[in-house]
Amino acid sequence: MPRSREENERIRQQTKNSISTAAMEVFLERGYHASSVEDIAKRAGISKGLLYNYYQGKEGLLAEIVRIRTDEIANVIETASALPSPKDQLAHIVEGALSHIVQNPKAYRFLLHLQTQPEEDAVLSKYSQMLNQEMARQFETQCAIFERMEVANPALRSLYFSSALHGVMLLMTVYPGYPVEEVKKQIIKDFCHG
């Protein structure tokens, strides 16, 4: 019996996810430029030809990984912006950011690594800038939230909030057993109930 359209789409999406996860792992281990499509296909357990059915090479994979992350950030911000109170908005940002790290800590490490590459690297710099633009949009949204909360210096408070959140996100990826729930509660208490 032939597979349904939905089953084919599910298999396609699963394969794409497997490929992008393998690409992140290989890029983290070897660096983007030292990685090959063959390395990625081998890690994903597929043929090189099948990989090319989904992506146009290494840069296409990098673009997809960055697109997925910028979409995740945008989705968290858009959902937060629709909430009625600034405190609920900030709490949603904390929940959204940390839940993404719990689900895929390697993705955060990869993207942090990408953002710290030299600007002279034309390929990596392009994608780093895309991430930075989305994060700048998030920062501006946070500033507006803190303005509505009538804090003394909304930009500084947003910067402090982002610093605390990204510090927690980094620690979650490097320390096994990091007390995510306890720290999440503390961040929400410090920024959302003050």
C-alpha positions in Angstrom: 0.0 0.0 0.0 1.5 3.4 -1.0 2.2 5.9 1.7 -0.2 8.8 2.2 0.8 12.4 1.4 0.9 13.1 5.2 3.2 10.1 5.8 5.5 11.2 3.0 5.7 14.7 4.4 6.4 13.4 7.9 9.2 11.3 6.6 10.6 14.2 4.6 10.5 16.5 7.7 12.1 13.8 9.8 14.9 13.4 7.3 15.5 17.2 7.0 15.7 17.4 10.8 18.1 14.6 10.9 20.3 16.2 8.3 20.3 19.6 10.0 21.1 18.1 13.4 24.0 16.1 11.8 25.2 19.3 10.1 25.2 21.2 13.4 27.2 18.5 15.1 29.7 18.2 12.3 30.1 22.0 12.1 30.6 22.2 15.9 33.2 19.4 15.9 35.2 20.3 12.8 34.2 23.9 12.0 32.1 24.9 9.0 35.0 25.2 6.5 36.6 21.9 7.5 33.3 20.0 7.2 32.1 18.3 4.1 28.7 17.3 2.7 30.0 13.7 2.8 30.8 14.1 6.6 27.2 15.4 7.2 25.5 12.7 5.1 27.5 10.0 6.9 26.5 11.4 10.3 22.9 11.6 9.3 23.1 8.0 8.0 22.0 8.9 4.4 23.7 9.1 1.0 25.2 12.3 -0.2 22.8 12.2 -3.1 19.8 12.2 -0.7 21.2 15.1 1.2 21.4 17.1 -2.1 17.7 16.3 -2.6 17.0 18.4 0.4 19.8 21.0 0.5 22.1 22.7 -2.0 25.2 21.9 -0.1 26.8 23.1 3.0 25.8 26.7 2.9 22.2 25.7 2.2 22.3 23.7 5.4 23.8 26.6 7.3 21.1 28.9 6.0 18.4 26.4 7.1 19.8 26.1 10.6 19.9 29.9 11.0 16.4 30.2 9.5 15.0 27.7 11.9 16.6 29.6 14.9 15.5 33.0 13.7 12.0 31.7 13.2 12.0 30.3 16.8 13.2 33.6 18.2 10.5 35.5 16.2 7.8 33.1 17.2 8.6 33.5 20.9 8.7 37.3 20.6 5.4 37.5 18.5 3.6 35.2 21.0 5.0 37.2 24.0 3.9 40.5 22.3 0.3 39.3 22.1 0.1 38.7 25.9 -1.8 41.3 27.9 0.8 42.3 30.5 4.5 43.2 30.3 5.3 40.8 33.1 3.5 37.9 31.2 5.4 38.9 28.1 8.8 38.7 29.8 7.9 35.4 31.5 7.0 34.0 28.1 10.3 35.1 26.7 12.1 33.3 29.6 10.0 30.2 29.2 10.4 30.1 25.4 14.2 30.7 25.4 15.0 28.1 28.0 12.6 25.5 26.6 14.4 25.7 23.2 17.7 25.1 25.0 16.4 22.1 26.9 15.1 20.6 23.7 18.3 21.2 21.7 21.4 22.4 23.6 23.7 21.7 20.7 21.8 24.2 18.5 22.4 27.0 21.0 26.1 26.1 21.3 26.4 26.0 17.5 24.7 29.4 17.0 26.8 31.0 19.7 29.9 29.6 18.0 28.6 31.0 14.7 28.1 34.5 16.2 31.7 34.6 17.5 33.4 33.9 14.1 35.6 36.6 12.5 33.8 39.2 10.4 36.3 38.6 7.6 34.7 35.2 7.0 32.3 36.1 4.3 30.1 33.0 4.5 29.8 32.8 8.3 29.6 36.5 8.8 26.5 36.7 6.6 24.6 34.2 8.8 26.0 35.6 12.0 24.5 39.0 10.9 21.1 37.4 10.3 21.1 36.0 13.8 22.3 39.3 15.3 19.5 41.2 13.4 16.8 38.9 14.9 18.4 39.3 18.3 18.4 43.1 17.9 14.7 42.9 17.1 14.2 40.9 20.3 16.1 43.4 22.3 13.9 46.3 21.0 10.8 44.4 21.9 12.2 43.8 25.4 13.0 47.5 25.7 9.4 48.4 24.8 8.2 45.9 27.5 10.4 47.4 30.1 9.2 50.9 29.1 5.6 49.7 29.7 6.8 48.5 33.1 8.1 52.1 33.7 11.6 51.1 34.8 14.1 53.9 35.1 16.4 52.8 32.1 14.5 50.4 29.8 17.4 49.8 27.5 19.8 49.0 30.3 17.2 46.7 32.0 16.7 44.9 28.7 20.4 44.5 28.3 20.7 43.1 31.8 17.7 40.8 31.2 19.3 39.5 27.9 22.7 39.0 29.6 21.1 37.0 32.5 19.1 34.9 30.0 22.0 34.2 27.7 24.2 33.4 30.6 21.7 30.8 31.8 21.3 29.4 28.3 25.1 29.0 28.0 25.4 27.3 31.4 22.6 24.9 30.5 24.6 23.7 27.5 27.9 23.1 29.4 26.9 21.9 32.9 25.1 18.6 33.3 22.4 18.8 36.0 22.1 22.6 35.7 19.1 23.6 37.9 17.1 25.0 35.1 13.7 25.2 36.8 15.1 26.9 39.9 17.1 29.4 37.9 14.1 30.1 35.6 12.0 30.9 38.7 14.6 33.2 39.9 14.9 35.1 36.6 11.1 35.5 36.5 11.0 36.7 40.1 13.8 39.2 39.4 12.5 40.6 36.2 8.8 40.0 36.1 7.7 40.7 39.6 9.8 43.7 40.5 
